[in-house]
Amino acid sequence: MGILVKHLQSNKIIYYLKGADVIMIDKVRKFYKSYVTDDCDSLAREGLRTLVIAQKVISHEFYEEWNQKLVAA
């Protein structure tokens, strides 16, 4: 599940995405995959569930194109 947020001070559009580690591992950059896997596995060994949250700054051009498609649908 994700949400788009506009940061009022910087005027950036940020996409936040959350999900289970097994789903999110394919969504994060290659550099972070081992970090996410190691931390989630460590927490699981302690009997804890995990929720991974990621963010991406979206360009205004990408957002406008996406929004036009959404309105048309």
PAKOL-448815 format. One record per residue: residue in one letter; x, y, z of N, C-alpha, C in turn. Coordinates in steps of 0.1 Angstrom, whole numbers, padded with zeros to 4 digits, always signed. Example, Ala and Ser with C-alpha at 12.3 -4.5 7.8 and 13.67 -1.06 7.14 Angstrom:
2
a+0132-0057+0078+0123-0045+0078+0132-0033+0078s+0128-0022+0071+0137-0011+0071+0129+0000+0079
***
This chain:
73
m+0008-0012+0000+0000+0000+0000+0009+0012+0000g+0005+0022-0008+0013+0034-0009+0005+0047-0008i+0012+0058-0006+0005+0071-0005+0015+0081-0011l+0009+0091-0018+0017+0102-0023+0015+0114-0014v+0026+0121-0010+0025+0132-0001+0033+0144-0008k+0028+0156-0007+0035+0168-0011+0041+0175+0001h+0054+0176+0001+0061+0183+0012+0060+0198+0010l+0053+0205+0018+0050+0219+0016+0062+0228+0016q+0072+0225+0024+0083+0234+0025+0093+0232+0013s+0095+0220+0009+0104+0217-0003+0097+0216-0016n+0084+0214-0016+0076+0212-0028+0078+0199-0035k+0084+0190-0028+0087+0177-0034+0075+0168-0032i+0073+0159-0042+0063+0149-0041+0070+0136-0037i+0065+0130-0026+0072+0118-0021+0062+0106-0021y+0066+0095-0026+0058+0083-0026+0063+0074-0014y+0054+0071-0005+0057+0062+0006+0050+0049+0003l+0057+0038+0005+0052+0024+0003+0055+0016+0015k+0045+0008+0019+0048-0001+0031+0043-0015+0027g+0049-0025+0033+0045-0039+0031+0054-0048+0038a+0050-0061+0037+0058-0072+0044+0072-0073+0037d+0081-0078+0045+0095-0078+0040+0096-0087+0027v+0089-0098+0026+0090-0106+0015+0085-0100+0002i+0076-0090+0003+0071-0083-0008+0080-0071-0011m+0084-0064-0001+0092-0052-0003+0106-0054-0007i+0112-0066-0005+0125-0069-0009+0128-0067-0024d+0117-0069-0032+0119-0067-0046+0117-0052-0050k+0112-0044-0041+0110-0030-0043+0122-0021-0040v+0130-0025-0031+0141-0017-0026+0153-0018-0035r+0162-0008-0035+0174-0008-0043+0183-0020-0039k+0191-0025-0049+0199-0036-0046+0209-0034-0034f+0213-0022-0033+0223-0019-0022+0216-0022-0008y+0203-0020-0007+0197-0021+0006+0191-0035+0009k+0190-0044-0002+0184-0057+0000+0190-0065+0011s+0203-0066+0012+0209-0074+0023+0206-0068+0037y+0206-0055+0037+0203-0048+0050+0189-0051+0055v+0179-0050+0045+0165-0053+0049+0164-0068+0053t+0170-0077+0045+0169-0091+0048+0175-0094+0061d+0187-0090+0064+0193-0093+0077+0186-0087+0088d+0181-0075+0088+0173-0069+0099+0160-0076+0101c+0153-0079+0090+0140-0086+0092+0142-0100+0097d+0152-0107+0092+0155-0121+0097+0159-0121+0112s+0166-0111+0116+0170-0109+0130+0158-0107+0139l+0149-0098+0135+0137-0096+0142+0128-0108+0142a+0127-0115+0131+0119-0127+0131+0124-0138+0140r+0137-0139+0142+0142-0149+0151+0138-0146+0166e+0135-0133+0168+0131-0129+0182+0116-0130+0183g+0109-0135+0172+0095-0137+0173+0087-0124+0169l+0093-0114+0163+0087-0102+0160+0083-0101+0145r+0072-0095+0142+0068-0093+0128+0074-0080+0123t+0076-0078+0110+0082-0066+0105+0073-0060+0094l+0074-0047+0093+0067-0039+0083+0078-0030+0077v+0080-0031+0064+0091-0023+0057+0084-0011+0051i+0090+0000+0053+0086+0013+0047+0096+0019+0038a+0093+0023+0026+0102+0028+0017+0096+0042+0011q+0105+0050+0006+0101+0062+0000+0108+0065-0013k+0102+0073-0021+0108+0077-0034+0103+0091-0038v+0112+0099-0041+0108+0113-0046+0104+0112-0060i+0092+0117-0063+0086+0116-0076+0087+0129-0083s+0092+0130-0096+0092+0142-0103+0078+0148-0105h+0077+0161-0107+0065+0167-0109+0059+0163-0123e+0068+0161-0133+0064+0157-0146+0058+0142-0145f+0065+0133-0138+0059+0120-0137+0046+0120-0130y+0045+0128-0119+0032+0129-0112+0021+0134-0121e+0023+0145-0129+0013+0151-0138+0009+0140-0148e+0018+0133-0154+0014+0122-0164+0006+0112-0157w+0010+0107-0145+0003+0097-0138-0011+0102-0135n-0012+0114-0130-0025+0120-0126-0035+0121-0137q-0030+0125-0149-0038+0126-0161-0044+0112-0164k-0036+0102-0163-0041+0088-0166-0051+0084-0155l-0049+0088-0143-0059+0085-0132-0072+0092-0135v-0072+0104-0138-0084+0112-0140-0092+0106-0153a-0084+0102-0163-0090+0096-0175-0097+0083-0172a-0091+0075-0163-0097+0062-0159-0110+0064-0152
***
